[in-house]
Amino acid sequence: MTELYRFDVETIDGKHVNLGLYKNKTLLIVNVASKCGFTSQYDGLEELYKKYADRGLVILGFPCNQFGSQEPGSESEILDICRLNYGVTFPLFAKIEVNGDRAHPLFVYLKRTCPGLFGSEKIKWNFTKFLVDPAGKVVKRFAPTTSPAQLEQEILPLLQPKA
């Protein structure tokens, strides 16, 4: 089994799930924040999700408050902002840390497997994105400045054929 599928995560409503739930899906894993200059990317992420969910795309949003305290709220507050302001329907998870000694093991793995510019593993800001193929292989890392629309051409080859 691919290492990615060994990780357990907590959903934003407190349920524990194993990422094996998403086996054979194309994943876009994103550290998100609701009070960030990039927060409007929720719209683009939701658009991608709605457009390609039927072909196996799942976007996984992990709120993080490590960058400028831009995700200060509770999980219920985060969920309200995401659903009411951006219409988010893709899976959201409990608030985590992505850097440092308390970084979630999933993000430790993602950073190690797919480092950023010049080999740096550190996540620099909110809305860093990791693209994972249906076999669970992390194929690419995208900077926060990369918009969801710019990801479409990278995602398309990894999706299931149209029905």
MARLUMBA-222905 format. One line per field, with one value per residue (C-alpha): y, z, x. Coordinates in nm, 4 decimals. Each point is the difference from the previous one (the first is absolute). Example, Ala and Ser with C-alpha at 12.3 -4.5 7.8 and 13.67 -1.06 7.14 Angstrom:
BEGIN
north: [-0.4500	0.3440]
up: [0.7800	-0.0660]
east: [1.2300	0.1370]
end
This chain:
BEGIN
north: [0.0000	0.3509	0.1858	0.2849	-0.2346	-0.0836	0.3417	0.0636	0.3444	0.1675	0.1555	0.3510	-0.1486	-0.2239	-0.3374	-0.2006	-0.1361	-0.1762	0.1443	-0.3490	0.1200	0.1981	-0.2845	0.0088	0.3690	0.2987	0.2200	0.3652	0.0524	0.3649	0.1850	0.2645	0.3104	0.2102	0.3421	-0.0046	0.1943	-0.3334	-0.0967	0.0808	-0.3170	-0.1890	0.1010	-0.1490	-0.3130	-0.0566	0.0580	-0.2655	-0.2384	0.0379	-0.0282	-0.3153	-0.1833	-0.2422	-0.0857	-0.0723	0.3368	0.0632	0.3190	-0.0303	0.3278	0.0202	0.3273	0.1344	0.3034	0.0070	0.2815	0.3425	-0.1472	-0.0050	-0.2956	0.0975	-0.1444	-0.3294	-0.2842	0.0905	0.3642	-0.1093	-0.2305	0.2787	0.2408	-0.2600	-0.1145	0.3360	0.2268	-0.2377	-0.2861	-0.2556	-0.3602	-0.1764	-0.1722	0.2231	-0.1203	0.1103	0.2832	-0.1205	0.1252	-0.0587	0.1094	-0.0467	-0.2611	-0.0321	-0.0323	-0.2610	-0.3204	0.0264	0.3334	-0.1232	-0.2766	0.2318	0.2470	-0.2741	-0.1740	0.3158	0.2871	0.3526	0.2412	-0.0800	-0.3152	0.1875	-0.2115	0.2866	0.1176	0.3739	0.1070	-0.0921	-0.1707	-0.2090	-0.2872	-0.3615	-0.2023	-0.3765	-0.2556	-0.2834	-0.2401	0.2276	0.1455	0.3684	0.1337	0.3757	0.2850	0.3414	0.3370	0.2006	0.2426	-0.2782	0.0409	-0.2993	0.0809	-0.0366	-0.3553	-0.1323	-0.1084	-0.1837	-0.1748	-0.1096	-0.2814	-0.1566	-0.0201	-0.2901	0.0143	0.1728	-0.2339]
up: [0.0000	-0.0777	0.3033	-0.0489	0.0756	0.3426	0.1452	0.2243	0.0014	0.1899	-0.1935	0.0828	0.1839	0.2186	-0.1762	-0.0481	-0.3499	-0.1731	-0.3290	-0.1471	-0.0410	-0.2995	-0.1659	-0.3829	0.0087	-0.1236	0.3026	0.0383	0.3605	0.1078	0.3217	0.0163	0.1998	0.0058	0.0660	-0.2541	-0.3177	-0.1833	0.1667	-0.3207	-0.1375	0.1795	-0.2935	-0.2555	0.2050	0.0311	-0.3738	-0.0770	0.2471	-0.1482	-0.3549	0.0531	0.3073	-0.2247	-0.1623	0.3313	0.1197	0.3736	0.1585	0.3639	0.1929	0.3187	0.1928	0.1489	0.2214	-0.0303	-0.2524	0.1351	0.2248	-0.3008	0.1221	0.3609	0.0297	0.1287	-0.2361	0.0055	-0.0833	-0.2829	-0.1383	0.0100	-0.1853	-0.2627	-0.0587	0.0264	-0.1720	-0.2566	-0.0356	0.0796	-0.0304	-0.0244	0.3142	0.2720	0.2950	0.3516	0.0393	-0.0114	-0.0104	-0.3171	0.1185	0.3154	0.2743	0.0096	-0.3761	-0.0921	-0.1221	-0.3318	-0.0737	0.1196	-0.2592	-0.2766	0.0552	0.0099	-0.3081	-0.2058	0.1202	-0.1272	-0.1721	0.0454	0.1941	0.2896	0.1896	0.1989	-0.1044	-0.0520	0.0210	-0.0118	-0.3116	-0.0819	-0.2072	-0.0483	-0.2937	0.0581	-0.2719	0.0387	0.1091	0.2947	-0.1473	0.0730	-0.3475	0.0411	0.2485	-0.0842	0.1596	0.1667	-0.2940	-0.2414	-0.0500	-0.0159	-0.3662	-0.0788	0.1405	-0.2394	-0.2696	0.2623	0.1433	-0.3233	-0.0944	0.3456	-0.0151	-0.0961	-0.3563	-0.0575	0.0445]
east: [0.0000	0.1188	0.1304	-0.2490	-0.2889	0.1398	-0.0799	-0.2952	-0.1560	-0.2801	-0.2853	-0.1113	-0.2982	0.2176	-0.0168	0.3176	0.0624	0.2833	0.1217	-0.0448	-0.3588	0.1295	0.1902	-0.0303	-0.0948	0.1980	0.0624	0.0828	0.1115	0.0042	0.0805	-0.2712	-0.0899	-0.3154	0.1558	0.2825	0.0670	-0.0357	-0.3304	-0.1864	0.1640	-0.2768	-0.2216	0.2398	0.0597	-0.3744	-0.0412	0.2639	-0.1601	-0.3480	0.1327	0.2087	-0.1319	-0.1858	0.3359	0.1710	0.1343	-0.0186	0.1275	0.1046	0.0182	0.2051	-0.0439	0.3225	0.0618	0.3815	0.0241	-0.0891	-0.2733	-0.2309	-0.2067	-0.0779	-0.3509	-0.1303	-0.0806	-0.3709	0.0813	0.2298	-0.2671	-0.2606	0.2294	0.0861	-0.3563	-0.1779	0.2522	0.1496	-0.2484	0.2705	-0.1197	0.3375	0.1322	0.1427	0.2021	0.0855	0.2465	0.3608	0.3565	0.2006	0.3463	0.2049	0.0094	-0.3802	-0.0495	-0.2579	0.1695	-0.1870	0.1656	0.3387	-0.0374	-0.1239	0.2848	0.2629	-0.1389	-0.0457	0.2191	-0.0415	0.2352	0.3688	-0.0896	-0.1575	-0.2492	-0.1492	-0.3428	0.0252	-0.3652	-0.3678	-0.1365	0.3057	-0.1355	0.1116	-0.1305	-0.0263	-0.0711	-0.2550	0.2769	0.0833	0.3202	0.0633	0.0708	0.0347	0.0027	-0.1441	0.0681	-0.2766	0.0086	-0.1004	-0.3723	-0.2326	-0.0747	0.3711	-0.0094	-0.2603	0.2468	0.2077	-0.3062	-0.1692	0.2431	-0.0466	-0.3795	-0.2214	-0.1356	-0.3322	-0.2948]
end
